[in-house]
């Protein structure tokens, strides 16, 4: 059984579902993406994604017209396996097609690009043996890209990443719910103060970099919330 937190982009609310690993993901149609496939190599009992990510998968699967094997999808930051501000930690990314031939991967990559569904499709020069596409959203807080700025009142799966980071580092947010409230803001200020960052309670470029550099791939701690 997995707990799945979904950011509904249409209502700006967080939704929670409980599904068996063999069940389809929330908002998935025709059972083309199970919880087990989305969870992949993650060992977390809690997963998160967005409604639009699932809808984009549905559309891509329909366009492709046949099964798409998922090599990697969701990961929590403390589990690592991806870059510091990877969209896999946001639950909005898929690495697929590892079992396809080069010709088939090229066709799938072109299909993803031409569909106009995804926010980003990785070029073959970066991922020659798989196809990466994701449904990231928001304006990056750094000029070079990355996660969006977060502050009190923010609601999204990116808030879940921040809360996960903070709790893992021992700065308690009072929960893992994707809602940037008072306790999350206080945890951010405490973290910023301890790291010599501007203690404004806002997660911008520098705070994101610091959080991710200190958490990604370090493993679960006693204060991590499942």
N, C-alpha and C positions, 0 to 999 in steps of 0.2 A: 504494500500500500504506500502511495506517495501523496504528499501534500503539494498541491500545485497552485501557486499564486499567479494570477493573471492580471496584468494592467489592461483595463478596457479603455482603449484610446478614445472611444466614442463617448463614454460617459465620464471619463477622467476619474475612475474609481478602481480600487483593487478588488478582485474577486478571488475566492478561495474554493478549491475543489479537492476532493479526495478520490483517487483512482487507483485501481490495480495496475501493475506494470503492463499487463496485456491489454488494457483498455486504451481506446483512442484518447489523444490529448484533447482538452477542452477546445471547442471551436474547430476541431478537425472534422472533415467530412469523409464519409466512405471508409473510415478506418485505415487511411493511408499513412498515419503516423501514430504509433503507439507511445505510451509513456516510456516504455523500456527503450525504444529507439531514440527518443528525445533525451532521455537521461544518459544514455550511452555509457561511458566509462566513469561517470560520476558516482560516488557512493553516498551522495546526500539524500536524505529522506524528504527534503524540501526542494522543490524546483520552482523556477519562475520564468515567465515569458510575457508576451503581449497578444492581445486579440488580433492585431494586424499582422503579427508575425505568422500566426496560425492561418490566417486568411491568405497570406501570400504563399504559404506552403501549399494550401489547397489549390490555388490558381496555377502554381508552377507544376504541381503533380498532374493537373488536368491538361495543361498544355503539352507536357512531356508524354503523357498518355500511357505510361507504364511505371512500374515501381522504381523508386529512387532510394538506393541504399544510403543510410546515414552513417558516416564514420564517426563524426563528432558533432555534438550540438551543445547541450548545457554543461557548464562547469561552474563551481563556486570559486571565487578568487583564491581562497586558501588552498584549494586543490591544485591550482596552477595548470600547466599544460599549454598555455597560450600567452600572448603578449600582455603587458601590464594593463592596457585598457582595451582588451579584446571584447568584442560584442558577444562572445560566447558566455561571458560572465553575466551579461544582461539578459541572456536567454533569447536573443534575437538572431542568432547566426547558425548556419549549417555548413559543415564540411562534408561533401558527398562525392560519390563517383569513384572512390578509391579502387573499386573492382572493375571499372570500365576500361576499355582500351583507350589509347590516346585519341583516336578518331571519335569515339563515343563521348569522351569527356569534352572534346572541342564542341561537339554538337550540343551537349547539355549546357556548357558555358554560354554558347551563343544564344541558346534558347532563353536562358536566364537574363542575359543582356537585352535581347530583343523584346522580351515580355514587358519591360518597363515596370515590373512589379517591385523589384528590390531596390533598396537605397544604395547598395554597393555590391558589385560583383568583382571579386579579386582577379587581376590579370594572370594569365598563364605563367608569366615570368616569376611571379611570387609563389604560386601553388601549381606546379606542373603536373602533380600526381593526384590532385583532387580538385574539386570545384567548390569555392567558397562564395556564398551569398548571404546577405543579412538585411534586416529591416530596422537599422538604427534610426533614431529620430532625435530631434533637438539640436540646438546650435552648440558645437563643441566649445568647451571653456578655454581650450588652448588654441592658439593660431595654427598649430600643427595638427589639430584634430583631437579626438578623444571624447570623453564623456561630457554631457552638458552641465552647466552650472546648476547647483541645487541650493535651495534656501528654505527657510521655514514656509510651509504651505505647499511645497513641491510634493507631487504624488507621481510615482512611476517605479518601474523596475530598477531604474538607476539609483533610486533611494534605497532599494533593497541591497544593492551592492555596497553602498556607503554604510548602511546599518550593519551588514555582515562584516565588513572590514573593522568598523569601530568595536563591535562586540568581541570579535576575535582578538583584538588588541587590548581588550580589557576596559574599553570605554562604553559603558552600558547605555543602550538607547531605549531600554524598556520594552523591547520587542523587535520583531522582524516582520513589518507590515507594509513597507513601501510608502509610508506617510511621514513626512518630515515635520514632526511636531516639536514641542518644547524639550522633551527629553533627548531627542536626537540632536537638536541644536546645542543643548548643554554639553552633550558628549563631543560634538564637533569642537566647541570652544575649548574644552579640556584637552582634547587631542592637539589642537593648534597651539595652545599655550605650552604644552610639553615638548613640542617640536620646533619652537621658535618661529612659528608662522603667525601671520596676522590673525588674531583671535576675534574674528568677526562673525563666527557661526555660519559662514557661507562656504560651501564646497566649490571652489573655483579651480583653476588650472593647477596652482601649486599644491593645494590640499589634496586634490585627486592624485597627483603624481606621488606625493608623500605616502598617502594611504596605500596605494597599490604597490608601491615599491616595498613597503613594509609587510604586506600581507601575501601577495601572490606566491603560491607554491610553498608557503611556510608550514602548512598543515593546520588542522583543527586544534583549538586550545580549550581549556576548561571553561572559558567564558563564551565560546561560540554557541549561538542559538540554533538548534535544529528545527 
